[in-house]
Amino acid sequence: MKLMLKFLVAGGLLCVFGFFLLTGKLPMFETDIAKKMTSQDMSNSPTKASFDWKSANLFAETVPNSTNDVRKLVEIKTGTIKVKVPPHKEGIDVFYSSAEPPDGIIVMNQTVLLLHGRSFNTETWLNLGTLHLLPALGRRVVSVDLPGYGNTKQKFDGDKVAFISYLVEHLSLADIPLVIVSPSMSGEYSVPFVASHWQILAGYIPVAPVASGSVTQGALSKVGIPTLILHGDNDKTGLAESSLENLKVIPKSKEVEFKGAGHACYLDQPNLFHQMLYNFLTLLSLHS
C-alpha cells in the first residue's frame, strides 16, 4: 500500500512538471539577481520592511541577453483616452501606447507608466527600446503623450494630480503594483501626484524632474514607496541638484548619477538606464 502511494505521488509530480514544460510556463524566478542583491542585505534585514533602499545595489545585474529575442515578440498597441477633468468638460483626447508580456513569459505583476520631458513624447520610449524591453521582462507598460505634446494636441489647464488620477483609474494602471517613470517636465504631474497618492503606487523613478519643490519637504518625507532618483552629472539645467536636494528626504530613496550624461541621462546612456530599471523593478518584487 505504501509503495502504491509513493508511485501515485511521484506520478502526480511528473504530470505537473510535464504540464509546465509543455505549456512553456515552467515557473522560473530571477534567482541569480535575487541572490546578488539580497544575500548580504537579507542577513541583516530579514523582513521586507527593513530593507535599506538607500544602499540598494542597482548595478547587480545587466539586462539579460535572453530578452533580445523576446523583444521582437512584443506587440505595441496605441489608442486614445478622453480625460475629463475640469475645466475640460468635453475631455481631452490623450494618446497612449501600451504593451503586455508576450505569451510564454512569466508575468512579474508590475505596471510601469512612462511619462516624458518637454521635448519628447511616447515615440521617445519606442525609439529608446523601453516599450519593448519592459514587456520582455514580464512587465506591463503604458506611455502617454502629455497634453500639448506628440499626438495629444490639446493643452491642459486643470489640476495635474487629477489628470494622472484619471489615467490611473481609467487605464486600470493600479490594478497591479504601479511604478511611474517621470523625466524633467513631467514632474509637474508626477511630483504632486506621488506626494498625495503614493499609497496606490509601488515605486517612483524621477529623472531630474521639474517641480520637485512644489510640495513641502514634510509631505515628501511621508512618501512611503521606494524612489530611484536618476540624473546626469553634466546636467546644465540645475534640475539635477535641485531635484536631488528636494527628493532625497523620501525615506526609501536611492540616488544614481550617470557619469558623463546630460539632463536627459536616459537618452545619453540608455543601457545604463535600462539596467537601473531592471534592477529596481526586481528589487521591488522582492521587497514590496
C-alpha positions in Angstrom: 0.0 0.0 0.0 2.8 2.4 0.9 4.6 1.5 -2.3 1.5 2.3 -4.4 1.1 5.6 -2.6 4.6 6.6 -3.5 4.0 5.7 -7.1 0.9 7.9 -7.1 2.7 10.9 -5.6 5.6 10.6 -8.0 3.2 10.2 -10.9 1.3 13.3 -9.9 4.5 15.4 -9.6 5.7 14.2 -13.1 2.3 15.2 -14.6 2.5 18.7 -13.1 6.1 19.2 -14.3 5.1 17.9 -17.7 2.3 20.4 -17.9 4.5 23.4 -17.2 7.2 22.1 -19.6 4.7 21.6 -22.5 3.0 24.9 -22.0 6.2 26.9 -21.7 5.2 28.2 -18.3 7.7 26.4 -16.2 8.0 28.5 -13.0 11.3 30.4 -13.2 12.4 33.2 -10.9 15.1 35.8 -11.1 17.2 33.8 -8.6 20.6 35.0 -9.6 19.8 38.7 -9.3 17.9 38.0 -6.1 20.9 36.3 -4.5 23.3 39.0 -5.6 21.1 41.8 -4.4 19.9 40.3 -1.2 22.3 37.7 0.2 24.3 40.2 2.2 21.4 42.5 2.8 19.0 39.8 4.0 21.3 38.6 6.7 20.9 42.0 8.4 17.4 42.7 7.0 15.2 39.7 7.4 12.0 41.4 6.5 10.8 43.4 3.5 10.0 46.4 5.7 13.6 46.7 6.9 15.3 46.6 3.5 17.7 49.6 3.2 16.8 51.2 -0.2 19.5 53.9 0.2 22.2 51.2 0.0 20.5 49.0 -2.6 22.7 47.7 -5.4 21.2 48.8 -8.7 24.3 47.5 -10.6 23.8 43.9 -9.5 22.9 42.6 -13.0 22.8 43.8 -16.6 19.7 43.3 -18.6 19.6 39.6 -19.7 20.7 38.9 -23.3 17.8 36.5 -23.4 15.4 39.4 -23.8 16.8 40.3 -27.2 14.7 37.7 -29.0 11.7 38.2 -26.7 11.5 41.9 -27.5 10.7 41.0 -31.2 7.5 39.3 -29.9 6.2 42.4 -28.1 3.2 44.0 -29.7 2.8 47.7 -29.1 -0.8 48.9 -29.1 -1.9 52.5 -29.4 -5.1 54.3 -28.5 -6.6 57.5 -27.1 -8.5 58.0 -23.8 -10.7 61.0 -23.3 -9.6 62.6 -20.0 -12.5 64.5 -18.5 -11.1 66.7 -15.8 -12.3 70.3 -15.0 -12.3 72.7 -16.7 -12.3 70.4 -19.7 -15.8 69.2 -19.5 -15.8 67.7 -23.0 -12.5 66.0 -22.3 -9.0 65.9 -23.8 -8.1 63.1 -26.2 -4.8 61.7 -24.7 -2.7 59.4 -26.9 -1.1 56.4 -25.3 0.9 53.3 -26.2 0.8 50.1 -24.2 2.2 46.5 -24.3 1.9 43.3 -22.3 4.4 40.5 -21.8 4.3 38.1 -24.7 2.9 34.6 -24.3 5.2 32.2 -22.5 6.9 35.0 -20.5 6.5 34.9 -16.7 4.4 37.9 -15.7 6.1 39.9 -12.9 2.9 41.6 -11.7 4.1 45.2 -12.2 2.9 48.0 -14.4 5.2 50.9 -15.5 3.8 54.2 -16.5 6.2 56.2 -18.7 5.9 60.0 -18.8 8.2 62.3 -20.8 10.1 65.6 -20.9 9.3 68.8 -22.7 11.0 67.9 -26.0 9.7 64.3 -26.1 6.7 62.0 -26.2 5.7 58.4 -26.4 7.8 57.9 -29.5 10.9 58.6 -27.4 10.3 55.4 -25.4 9.6 53.5 -28.5 12.9 54.6 -30.2 14.8 54.0 -26.9 13.5 50.4 -26.8 11.9 50.8 -23.4 8.4 49.9 -24.7 9.7 46.6 -25.9 12.1 45.8 -23.1 9.7 46.1 -20.2 7.2 43.5 -21.6 10.1 41.2 -22.4 11.0 41.4 -18.7 7.4 40.4 -17.8 6.0 43.9 -17.0 3.0 45.7 -18.4 4.0 49.1 -19.8 1.9 52.2 -20.7 3.3 55.5 -22.0 1.3 58.7 -22.7 1.7 61.8 -24.7 1.0 64.5 -22.1 -1.2 67.5 -23.1 0.3 69.6 -25.8 2.9 67.0 -26.9 3.1 64.4 -29.6 -0.4 63.1 -30.6 -2.1 64.8 -27.7 -2.7 68.2 -29.3 -4.9 70.0 -26.8 -3.2 71.7 -23.8 -4.4 71.1 -20.3 -5.3 73.9 -17.8 -6.6 71.9 -14.9 -5.4 70.0 -11.8 -2.4 67.8 -12.9 -2.9 65.5 -10.0 -6.5 64.9 -11.1 -5.2 64.3 -14.6 -2.9 61.5 -13.6 -5.5 60.1 -11.3 -7.9 59.9 -14.2 -5.3 58.0 -16.3 -4.6 55.6 -13.4 -8.2 54.8 -12.9 -9.5 54.6 -16.4 -6.5 52.7 -17.9 -6.6 50.3 -14.9 -3.0 51.1 -14.1 -3.1 50.4 -10.4 -4.8 47.0 -10.7 -1.3 45.6 -10.2 1.6 47.4 -8.5 2.3 50.6 -10.4 5.7 52.4 -11.0 5.9 55.8 -12.5 8.9 56.9 -14.6 9.0 60.7 -14.8 11.7 62.8 -16.6 12.0 66.5 -16.4 8.8 68.4 -17.4 6.5 65.6 -16.4 7.5 66.3 -12.8 4.7 68.9 -12.9 2.4 66.0 -13.0 4.2 63.3 -11.0 5.7 65.1 -8.0 2.4 66.4 -6.5 0.7 63.1 -7.5 3.3 61.0 -5.7 3.2 63.3 -2.7 -0.6 62.9 -2.3 -1.3 59.4 -3.8 1.9 57.4 -3.1 -0.3 54.8 -1.3 -1.5 53.4 -4.6 2.0 53.2 -6.1 4.7 50.6 -5.8 7.6 52.8 -6.8 8.7 56.1 -8.4 11.6 56.9 -10.8 12.1 60.7 -11.2 14.7 61.7 -13.7 15.8 65.3 -12.9 12.2 66.4 -12.7 10.9 69.9 -12.5 8.5 70.9 -9.7 10.3 68.9 -7.0 9.9 72.0 -4.8 6.2 72.3 -5.5 5.3 70.2 -2.4 6.6 70.6 1.1 9.5 68.7 2.5 7.2 67.4 5.1 4.9 65.9 2.5 7.8 64.3 0.7 9.2 62.9 3.9 6.0 60.9 4.3 6.2 59.2 0.9 6.5 55.6 1.7 7.4 54.0 -1.6 10.9 53.2 -3.0 12.1 56.0 -5.1 15.0 55.9 -7.6 16.4 59.4 -8.2 18.3 59.5 -11.5 20.3 62.4 -13.0 23.3 63.1 -15.2 26.4 64.7 -13.7 26.6 67.0 -16.8 23.1 68.4 -16.4 23.3 72.1 -17.2 19.7 72.9 -16.2 20.2 72.9 -12.5 17.4 70.4 -12.1 19.8 67.5 -11.1 20.9 69.4 -8.0 17.5 70.9 -7.0 15.5 67.7 -7.5 18.0 65.6 -5.6 18.1 68.1 -2.7 14.3 68.1 -2.5 13.6 64.4 -3.2 16.3 62.8 -1.0 14.1 63.3 2.0 11.9 60.5 0.8 12.8 57.7 3.3 13.2 54.9 0.8 15.0 56.9 -1.9 18.2 55.9 -3.8 20.2 58.2 -6.0 22.2 57.1 -9.1 24.3 59.6 -11.0 25.0 58.9 -14.7 28.6 59.9 -15.3 29.1 61.9 -18.4 25.4 62.3 -19.1 23.4 65.4 -19.5 19.8 66.4 -18.5 18.2 63.6 -20.5 20.6 61.0 -19.0 18.4 58.1 -20.0 18.9 59.1 -23.7 22.6 59.6 -23.3 23.1 56.2 -21.6 20.1 54.0 -22.5 21.8 50.8 -21.5 22.6 52.1 -18.0 19.0 53.4 -17.7 17.6 50.1 -18.6 19.9 48.4 -16.2 18.6 50.7 -13.4 15.0 49.9 -14.4 15.6 46.1 -14.4 17.3 46.0 -11.0 14.9 48.5 -9.4 11.9 46.6 -10.6 13.4 43.3 -9.5 14.1 44.7 -6.0 10.5 46.0 -5.8 9.3 42.5 -6.5 11.4 41.2 -3.6 10.9 43.9 -1.0 7.5 45.4 -1.5 
